[in-house]
Amino acid sequence: MQDFSTAISELSRRLEEAETYLRIPELQARLPQLEVELARPDLWDDQQAAQLIQREFASVSDDLGVHRSLAEAIEDVATLAELAREEGDESQEPEIESALTALRVRFDALELRALFTGEWDECDAIMEFNSGAGGVDAQDWCEMLLRMFLRWAERRGLEVEIDAASPGTEAGISSATFIIKGRYAYGYLRSEHGVHRLVRISPFDSAARRQTSFASIKVTPFIEDTSGELEIDEKDLRIDVYRSSGAGGQHVNVTDSAVRITHLPTGTVVSCQNERSQHQNKDQAMKVLKAKLLDLERQKHVAKLAEITGDQLDANFGSQIRSYVLHPYQQVKDLRSGVEIGNVEGVLDGDLDTLMEGYLQWERASR
């Protein structure tokens, strides 16, 4: 009869580590407090505060449930292995092996949580796409990237709100802004901030020549509750109303009430054209503006600290972070982590987890 004690002990060790990075004792103390908050009769007098409490309750409950489920599963497989050993029943070995393998897979996925150490990693994410050098090919590449991230979000069950999309001159899109909502959306997607390069035979070149195209992606944490963190003077804003135009209606709802807001002191511009009314578009654009201005303040703080310590910031926006090569060979390579993937079509279809995890591992090692 095979001895499974070492494998079970290893899983128990990983469970103890999970208790630390999931902050289980802290969550166990927080859960009753949240339950009291949710039971308050006046909870929904402040809808924004109520939504934040609901969201925190869901996160706390989820983490406690995951930890409890893993502990129970380890206990179950340990009991099964002990009974099989006592009875000398080798027929139970395949079932035990299968249970151990399933637990290892669950821990592998959970341990990504330990890599999310940023202050805003649990937040939703604003993604801004802009086509770069490469003409029509670059605009087509920009739309391919948009599709790639929409498919990635769909795989993870995340909600997507497309705020604006501008069609390209002949094909694709020249720019787009959307929000991906879900826990750890920003934690994953901050790995995508930078310039993405595509090498392929151009479908727009009658001579079928190889073309290199570029598109930039900016990722910002989307913080809905900015009321206590940032005040914006209305005199600092220029608000323009215009008619929206989507890529054939494919990406946005075409309305007559799109809103563009310019923050004059910083030159920050945001727009929203996806809602049904001018008022809704303005509210959504203001949320995005506040999130972007908060991000600017954080960047200034980081720059000031770097000035004092002498550290140089890694200005990776505007520099190539990843290459997608379709010709003369097939490969996706992240130039920071060194992760290489041969299945380019799979990546373009939203299979980005290996690249994102590779970035997070590289980031932790770089620290």
Secondary structure, 3 states (H helix, E strand, C coil): CCCCHHHHHHHHHHHHHHHHHCCHHHHHHHHHHHHHHHCCCCHHHCHHHHHHHHHHHHHHHHHHHHHHHHHHHHHHHHHHHHHHHHHCCHHHHHHHHHHHHHHHHHHHHHHHHHHCCCCCCCCEEEEEEEECCCHHHHHHHHHHHHHHHHHHHHHCCCEEEEEEEEECCCCCEEEEEEEEECCCHHHHHHHHCEEEEEEEECCCCCCCCEEEEEEEEEEEEECCCCCCCCCCCHHHEEEEEECCCCCCCCCCCCCCCEEEEEECCCCEEEEECCCCCHHHHHHHHHHHHHHHHHHHHHHHHHHHHHHHHCCCCCCCCCCEEEEEECCCCCEEEECCCCCEECCHHHHHCCCCHHHHHHHHHHHHHHC
